[in-house]
Amino acid sequence: MFTGIVQIALPIQAIEKKTGLWSLTLSLPEHMLAGLNIGASIALNGVCLTVTSINARDVTFDVMMATLNITNLNDLDVGSHINVERAAKFGDDIGGHQLSGHVFAQVSVVKIERPENNCVIWFELTDSVKGYIFDKGYIGLNGCSLTIAEVREDRFCVYLIPETLNVTTYKDIKVGDMVNLEVDSHTQAVVDTVERLLIQKGLV
């Protein structure tokens, strides 16, 4: 489980591309290595990945084709920065909301506004996610736990404070960038259950 509180944005040190499998290597800072073992889970851009090797500070993760097909990890190169969060432990403060690291879809950035001390990012609202996006609802975007500020017919937005911009890859985001989206699991359960009941009753 993750909380969506990204700890750092780091550059990818190496990518080994095999048929149907990529291996990504990052160099983690010392404070993120404590207690880290092979098999541990870490979220990269909101994608839950398993540590497959540790060599001093260099940590490697395998990414299967199914994950590459649905996430923006497929668009990254050596030197690209990526949001990093270690899995939450029992007793940790939950500063964001519960995330599983299972990306639902990708959405593109359609507009960026920068009022003083704020950053407002608008994302496309696709049919695949429209039913789960609500004003003031929680959402995971590239691994960041964020609150939806406004929803329109074809887009929705979130507000980012300076601290979020400083710690994450959002400081360099551009219109057209694709972002990993994870819908809130509680919202998804309620929406899917109601929809299923309505279908059973022939109301939709």
Contacts in CASP RR format, 6 or more apart in sequence:
PFRMAT RR
TARGET T0000
AUTHOR 0000-0000-0000
METHOD contacts of the structure
MODEL  1
MFTGIVQIALPIQAIEKKTGLWSLTLSLPEHMLAGLNIGASIALNGVCLT
VTSINARDVTFDVMMATLNITNLNDLDVGSHINVERAAKFGDDIGGHQLS
GHVFAQVSVVKIERPENNCVIWFELTDSVKGYIFDKGYIGLNGCSLTIAE
VREDRFCVYLIPETLNVTTYKDIKVGDMVNLEVDSHTQAVVDTVERLLIQ
KGLV
1 87 0 8 1.000
1 88 0 8 1.000
1 98 0 8 1.000
1 99 0 8 1.000
1 100 0 8 1.000
2 43 0 8 1.000
2 46 0 8 1.000
2 48 0 8 1.000
2 85 0 8 1.000
2 87 0 8 1.000
2 88 0 8 1.000
2 98 0 8 1.000
2 99 0 8 1.000
2 100 0 8 1.000
2 101 0 8 1.000
2 143 0 8 1.000
3 85 0 8 1.000
3 88 0 8 1.000
3 92 0 8 1.000
3 94 0 8 1.000
3 95 0 8 1.000
3 96 0 8 1.000
3 97 0 8 1.000
3 98 0 8 1.000
3 99 0 8 1.000
3 145 0 8 1.000
4 43 0 8 1.000
4 46 0 8 1.000
4 85 0 8 1.000
4 95 0 8 1.000
4 96 0 8 1.000
4 97 0 8 1.000
4 99 0 8 1.000
4 140 0 8 1.000
4 143 0 8 1.000
4 144 0 8 1.000
4 145 0 8 1.000
5 85 0 8 1.000
5 95 0 8 1.000
5 96 0 8 1.000
5 144 0 8 1.000
5 145 0 8 1.000
6 83 0 8 1.000
6 84 0 8 1.000
6 85 0 8 1.000
6 143 0 8 1.000
6 144 0 8 1.000
6 164 0 8 1.000
6 167 0 8 1.000
6 168 0 8 1.000
7 32 0 8 1.000
7 84 0 8 1.000
7 85 0 8 1.000
7 86 0 8 1.000
7 167 0 8 1.000
8 29 0 8 1.000
8 32 0 8 1.000
8 83 0 8 1.000
8 84 0 8 1.000
8 167 0 8 1.000
9 81 0 8 1.000
9 82 0 8 1.000
9 83 0 8 1.000
9 84 0 8 1.000
9 167 0 8 1.000
9 168 0 8 1.000
9 169 0 8 1.000
10 26 0 8 1.000
10 27 0 8 1.000
10 28 0 8 1.000
10 81 0 8 1.000
10 82 0 8 1.000
10 84 0 8 1.000
11 26 0 8 1.000
11 78 0 8 1.000
11 79 0 8 1.000
11 80 0 8 1.000
11 81 0 8 1.000
11 82 0 8 1.000
12 24 0 8 1.000
12 25 0 8 1.000
12 26 0 8 1.000
12 76 0 8 1.000
12 77 0 8 1.000
12 78 0 8 1.000
12 79 0 8 1.000
12 80 0 8 1.000
12 81 0 8 1.000
12 82 0 8 1.000
13 25 0 8 1.000
13 26 0 8 1.000
13 27 0 8 1.000
13 58 0 8 1.000
13 78 0 8 1.000
13 79 0 8 1.000
14 23 0 8 1.000
14 24 0 8 1.000
14 25 0 8 1.000
14 78 0 8 1.000
15 22 0 8 1.000
15 23 0 8 1.000
15 24 0 8 1.000
15 25 0 8 1.000
15 76 0 8 1.000
15 77 0 8 1.000
15 78 0 8 1.000
16 22 0 8 1.000
16 23 0 8 1.000
16 25 0 8 1.000
20 64 0 8 1.000
20 65 0 8 1.000
20 68 0 8 1.000
21 62 0 8 1.000
21 63 0 8 1.000
21 64 0 8 1.000
21 65 0 8 1.000
22 62 0 8 1.000
22 63 0 8 1.000
22 68 0 8 1.000
22 73 0 8 1.000
23 52 0 8 1.000
23 60 0 8 1.000
23 61 0 8 1.000
23 62 0 8 1.000
23 63 0 8 1.000
24 44 0 8 1.000
24 49 0 8 1.000
24 60 0 8 1.000
24 61 0 8 1.000
24 63 0 8 1.000
24 73 0 8 1.000
24 76 0 8 1.000
25 58 0 8 1.000
25 59 0 8 1.000
25 60 0 8 1.000
25 61 0 8 1.000
26 44 0 8 1.000
26 58 0 8 1.000
26 59 0 8 1.000
26 61 0 8 1.000
26 82 0 8 1.000
26 84 0 8 1.000
27 57 0 8 1.000
27 58 0 8 1.000
27 59 0 8 1.000
28 36 0 8 1.000
28 57 0 8 1.000
28 59 0 8 1.000
28 84 0 8 1.000
29 57 0 8 1.000
30 57 0 8 1.000
32 84 0 8 1.000
32 86 0 8 1.000
33 54 0 8 1.000
33 57 0 8 1.000
33 59 0 8 1.000
36 51 0 8 1.000
36 54 0 8 1.000
36 59 0 8 1.000
36 86 0 8 1.000
37 51 0 8 1.000
37 54 0 8 1.000
38 51 0 8 1.000
38 52 0 8 1.000
38 53 0 8 1.000
38 54 0 8 1.000
39 50 0 8 1.000
39 51 0 8 1.000
39 52 0 8 1.000
40 50 0 8 1.000
40 51 0 8 1.000
40 86 0 8 1.000
40 87 0 8 1.000
41 48 0 8 1.000
41 49 0 8 1.000
41 50 0 8 1.000
41 51 0 8 1.000
41 87 0 8 1.000
42 48 0 8 1.000
42 49 0 8 1.000
42 51 0 8 1.000
42 59 0 8 1.000
42 61 0 8 1.000
42 84 0 8 1.000
42 85 0 8 1.000
42 86 0 8 1.000
42 87 0 8 1.000
43 49 0 8 1.000
43 83 0 8 1.000
43 84 0 8 1.000
43 85 0 8 1.000
43 86 0 8 1.000
43 87 0 8 1.000
43 99 0 8 1.000
43 101 0 8 1.000
43 143 0 8 1.000
44 61 0 8 1.000
44 73 0 8 1.000
44 82 0 8 1.000
44 83 0 8 1.000
44 84 0 8 1.000
45 71 0 8 1.000
45 72 0 8 1.000
45 73 0 8 1.000
45 82 0 8 1.000
45 83 0 8 1.000
45 142 0 8 1.000
45 143 0 8 1.000
45 169 0 8 1.000
45 180 0 8 1.000
46 83 0 8 1.000
46 85 0 8 1.000
46 99 0 8 1.000
46 101 0 8 1.000
46 103 0 8 1.000
46 140 0 8 1.000
46 142 0 8 1.000
46 143 0 8 1.000
46 180 0 8 1.000
46 182 0 8 1.000
47 63 0 8 1.000
47 67 0 8 1.000
47 71 0 8 1.000
47 73 0 8 1.000
47 101 0 8 1.000
47 103 0 8 1.000
47 180 0 8 1.000
48 100 0 8 1.000
48 101 0 8 1.000
48 102 0 8 1.000
49 61 0 8 1.000
49 62 0 8 1.000
49 63 0 8 1.000
49 67 0 8 1.000
50 61 0 8 1.000
50 62 0 8 1.000
51 59 0 8 1.000
51 60 0 8 1.000
51 61 0 8 1.000
52 60 0 8 1.000
52 61 0 8 1.000
52 62 0 8 1.000
53 59 0 8 1.000
53 60 0 8 1.000
54 60 0 8 1.000
63 73 0 8 1.000
67 73 0 8 1.000
67 103 0 8 1.000
68 74 0 8 1.000
70 103 0 8 1.000
70 105 0 8 1.000
70 106 0 8 1.000
71 103 0 8 1.000
71 106 0 8 1.000
71 180 0 8 1.000
72 106 0 8 1.000
72 142 0 8 1.000
72 178 0 8 1.000
72 179 0 8 1.000
72 180 0 8 1.000
75 178 0 8 1.000
76 82 0 8 1.000
81 169 0 8 1.000
81 172 0 8 1.000
82 169 0 8 1.000
83 142 0 8 1.000
83 143 0 8 1.000
83 144 0 8 1.000
83 168 0 8 1.000
83 169 0 8 1.000
85 143 0 8 1.000
88 94 0 8 1.000
95 145 0 8 1.000
96 138 0 8 1.000
96 145 0 8 1.000
97 138 0 8 1.000
97 145 0 8 1.000
97 184 0 8 1.000
98 185 0 8 1.000
99 140 0 8 1.000
99 143 0 8 1.000
99 145 0 8 1.000
99 182 0 8 1.000
100 182 0 8 1.000
100 185 0 8 1.000
101 143 0 8 1.000
101 182 0 8 1.000
102 182 0 8 1.000
103 180 0 8 1.000
103 181 0 8 1.000
103 182 0 8 1.000
104 128 0 8 1.000
104 129 0 8 1.000
104 132 0 8 1.000
104 181 0 8 1.000
104 182 0 8 1.000
104 183 0 8 1.000
104 188 0 8 1.000
105 126 0 8 1.000
105 128 0 8 1.000
105 129 0 8 1.000
105 181 0 8 1.000
106 178 0 8 1.000
106 179 0 8 1.000
106 180 0 8 1.000
106 181 0 8 1.000
107 123 0 8 1.000
107 124 0 8 1.000
107 125 0 8 1.000
107 126 0 8 1.000
107 129 0 8 1.000
107 141 0 8 1.000
107 178 0 8 1.000
107 179 0 8 1.000
107 181 0 8 1.000
108 123 0 8 1.000
108 124 0 8 1.000
108 176 0 8 1.000
108 177 0 8 1.000
108 178 0 8 1.000
108 179 0 8 1.000
109 121 0 8 1.000
109 122 0 8 1.000
109 123 0 8 1.000
109 173 0 8 1.000
109 174 0 8 1.000
109 175 0 8 1.000
109 176 0 8 1.000
109 177 0 8 1.000
109 178 0 8 1.000
109 179 0 8 1.000
110 122 0 8 1.000
110 123 0 8 1.000
110 124 0 8 1.000
110 155 0 8 1.000
110 175 0 8 1.000
110 176 0 8 1.000
111 121 0 8 1.000
111 122 0 8 1.000
111 155 0 8 1.000
111 175 0 8 1.000
112 119 0 8 1.000
112 120 0 8 1.000
112 121 0 8 1.000
112 122 0 8 1.000
112 173 0 8 1.000
112 174 0 8 1.000
112 175 0 8 1.000
113 119 0 8 1.000
113 120 0 8 1.000
113 121 0 8 1.000
113 122 0 8 1.000
114 120 0 8 1.000
117 161 0 8 1.000
117 162 0 8 1.000
118 159 0 8 1.000
118 160 0 8 1.000
118 161 0 8 1.000
119 159 0 8 1.000
119 160 0 8 1.000
119 165 0 8 1.000
119 170 0 8 1.000
120 149 0 8 1.000
120 157 0 8 1.000
120 158 0 8 1.000
120 159 0 8 1.000
120 160 0 8 1.000
121 157 0 8 1.000
121 158 0 8 1.000
121 160 0 8 1.000
121 170 0 8 1.000
121 173 0 8 1.000
122 155 0 8 1.000
122 156 0 8 1.000
122 157 0 8 1.000
123 141 0 8 1.000
123 155 0 8 1.000
123 156 0 8 1.000
123 157 0 8 1.000
123 158 0 8 1.000
123 179 0 8 1.000
123 181 0 8 1.000
124 154 0 8 1.000
124 155 0 8 1.000
125 133 0 8 1.000
125 151 0 8 1.000
125 152 0 8 1.000
125 153 0 8 1.000
125 154 0 8 1.000
125 155 0 8 1.000
125 156 0 8 1.000
129 181 0 8 1.000
129 183 0 8 1.000
131 191 0 8 1.000
132 183 0 8 1.000
132 184 0 8 1.000
132 187 0 8 1.000
132 188 0 8 1.000
132 191 0 8 1.000
133 139 0 8 1.000
133 148 0 8 1.000
133 151 0 8 1.000
133 156 0 8 1.000
133 183 0 8 1.000
134 148 0 8 1.000
134 151 0 8 1.000
134 187 0 8 1.000
135 148 0 8 1.000
135 149 0 8 1.000
135 150 0 8 1.000
135 151 0 8 1.000
136 147 0 8 1.000
136 148 0 8 1.000
136 149 0 8 1.000
137 147 0 8 1.000
137 148 0 8 1.000
137 184 0 8 1.000
137 187 0 8 1.000
138 145 0 8 1.000
138 146 0 8 1.000
138 147 0 8 1.000
138 148 0 8 1.000
138 184 0 8 1.000
138 187 0 8 1.000
139 145 0 8 1.000
139 146 0 8 1.000
139 147 0 8 1.000
139 148 0 8 1.000
139 158 0 8 1.000
139 181 0 8 1.000
139 182 0 8 1.000
139 183 0 8 1.000
139 184 0 8 1.000
140 146 0 8 1.000
140 180 0 8 1.000
140 181 0 8 1.000
140 182 0 8 1.000
140 183 0 8 1.000
140 184 0 8 1.000
141 158 0 8 1.000
141 179 0 8 1.000
141 180 0 8 1.000
141 181 0 8 1.000
141 182 0 8 1.000
142 168 0 8 1.000
142 169 0 8 1.000
142 170 0 8 1.000
142 179 0 8 1.000
142 180 0 8 1.000
143 180 0 8 1.000
143 182 0 8 1.000
144 164 0 8 1.000
144 168 0 8 1.000
144 170 0 8 1.000
146 158 0 8 1.000
146 160 0 8 1.000
147 158 0 8 1.000
147 159 0 8 1.000
148 156 0 8 1.000
148 157 0 8 1.000
148 158 0 8 1.000
149 156 0 8 1.000
149 157 0 8 1.000
149 158 0 8 1.000
149 159 0 8 1.000
150 156 0 8 1.000
150 157 0 8 1.000
160 170 0 8 1.000
164 170 0 8 1.000
165 171 0 8 1.000
173 179 0 8 1.000
195 204 0 8 1.000
198 204 0 8 1.000
END
